[in-house]
């Protein structure tokens, strides 16, 4: 689904993996002043409730971020899922990344928690703007050089439900092209393949989002994760 302002265009794409329903969600909100906010949310788990809450989070985060910035958007999402609930199924949690672009500005600002990612196309290379909030990255930044057990390596340390001001990371770029992805894309295709697609379709946000989602591969275990991408292009 494409969205456009005279200075900012977006493209979105998502598809369910081998375990339905999809826990991924996407939302783009265009404010009256031309500010565009785009959110990718990856719900933790697979159920109808996870899917429903993930979409609610994406919509609310994008709407608040367009007015108040990415940090406010994510922390509003935190308030939505902060209470564990009184039913048999606990309140779902998620990870997320949000990008905001003002119509007349020269920056795209990013905020995130967890292992959704943002990339910028700079100098012909697709550069990461985010660092995963998981155990492997945390250990690496503490100087650990060993190989953590694979199940623990992807253990997410910060989620929407547990986020506070100090744990929401932020970044910005003046690149005209930013790509947001869930881990069903960046974990299931080589970075070089993502970069090649970005260079091929850099002027076509919707085509790039569709191509990234279509190119995500099934893992060695035969499992294909939910895959979601948003492309933001400043003209």
Secondary structure by P-SEA (a helix, b strand, c coil): cccccccccbbbbbbbcccccccbbbbbbbcccbbbbbbbbbcccccaaaaaaaaaaaaaaaaaaacccaaaaaaaaaaacccccccccccccccbbbbbbcccccbbbbbbccccccccccccccccccccccaaaaaaaaccccccccccccccccccccccccccccccccccbbbbbcccccccccaaaaaaaaaaccccaaaaaaaaaaaccccccccccbbbbbbbbcc
